Amino acid sequence: MKIELSIVMPCLNEAETLAICIQKANEFLVNQSIQGEVIISDNGSTDGSQDIAKKHGAIVVNALHKGYGSALKEGIQAARGVYIIMGDADDSYDFSNLMPYVNELRKGNDLVMGNRFKGGIKKGAMPFLHKYLGNPVLSFIGRLFFKSNIGDFHCGLRGFSKNAFQRMELQTTGMEFASEMIVKASLKGMKIVEVSTILHPDGRTRPPHLNTWQDGWRHLRFLLLYSPSWLFMIPGILLMTVGFILSTILVTGPIHLGDITLGVHTLLYSSATFLVGFQLTLFYGLTKIYTVENDLLPKSKKYDQLFKVLTLEKGLIVGFTLILIAIIATVYAYQNWQAVNFGDITGVSTLRIVIPAITILLLGVQTILFSFFFSILGLRK
């Protein structure tokens, strides 16, 4: 008979709690008359977890590659169900109460997320830092970066269709696999809903595999790397705006703020600020092309038009024009230096020409280099 639901659990030395998790999952399938299977994706257990799984009627998949994400991917790939529900094998989630997930999947939703903050977190089930800092902050960043409404990015109990999983094209192998699933589903416009989920205390006596700071950083790093807009473009535009406004004012003369005078030295720093912002903006463009061409991020509707607007020829024209302007300004500054017989320039008027000239020169060079690299990354176009 056609299998409707596969319940997949990653496993690494879960002998203490594995049996009860499998029993609850099997009882759920029987009680709800659902054609299903329980798959244990073992990641190299040495405590006999494999034998326990087989004894209780589960299918054991030997995940050869280490990591939470790797184990889940291999288990999900082996699943035969139309729908898949994944959950940890530490007895912190109730596998006998999966019907809310199944109902939402049957309605046509691609990803059904559990929300532990809505369902309830039992005493001792989640460390203080995870409950009040890690999960709320990382979930907020995820909602901000990817325009998602998910309130609990890291709930380990979630369901999805096999078709949706294949469309996600997940790449990560560690704990950040949980974040990537939501990010990819959001970016691809999939239907995502949440259901309330209760988190129970871990049933194991040993410490969990999760490393608070290391895995927290892995999640944050992933969110940043998968959002080039927030990592490069937004900070770049902000720095360029501040640097341009301040430099424009300082070129005309010093700024007096009470007893403080901002002069050519501040102009030097404001010009550097503008250059850093410009560099970040260029990095955004290059990162966007690289991630799309290597199937790390989905292609937006305006992606192909980007190559019609930003061509190598246009970039070279703009770059060499900026260099020409910088050369003209440098010649003018040279004439001022010549007027003092090439001696020490004690005035600041010449520096107000030299600093913008150098800034424009660097902008021209960066534009030319960016145009070549941008064209190389987009050679498929």
Sequence and secondary structure as in RCSB ss.txt:
>XXXX:A:sequence
MKIELSIVMPCLNEAETLAICIQKANEFLVNQSIQGEVIISDNGSTDGSQDIAKKHGAIVVNALHKGYGSALKEG
IQAARGVYIIMGDADDSYDFSNLMPYVNELRKGNDLVMGNRFKGGIKKGAMPFLHKYLGNPVLSFIGRLFFKSNI
GDFHCGLRGFSKNAFQRMELQTTGMEFASEMIVKASLKGMKIVEVSTILHPDGRTRPPHLNTWQDGWRHLRFLLL
YSPSWLFMIPGILLMTVGFILSTILVTGPIHLGDITLGVHTLLYSSATFLVGFQLTLFYGLTKIYTVENDLLPKS
KKYDQLFKVLTLEKGLIVGFTLILIAIIATVYAYQNWQAVNFGDITGVSTLRIVIPAITILLLGVQTILFSFFFS
ILGLRK
>XXXX:A:secstr
    EEEEEEESS TTTHHHHHHHHHHHHHHTT  EEEEEEESS SSSHHHHHHHTT EEEE  S SHHHHHHHH
HHH   SEEEE  SSS S TT  HHHHHHHHTT SEEEEEHHHH B TTSS HHIIIIIHHHHHHHHHHHHT   
S TT S EEEEHHHHHHH     STTHHHHHHHHHHHTT  EEEEE  B     SS  S  HHHHHHHHHHHHHH
T HIIIIIHHHHHHHHHHHHHHHHHHH  EEETTEEE HHHHHHHHHHHHHHHHHHHHHHHHHHHHHHTTSS   
TTHHHHHHHS HHHHHHHHHHHHHHHHHHHHHHHHHHHHTTT    SSTTHHHHHHHHHHHHHHHHHHHHHHHHH
HHTTT 
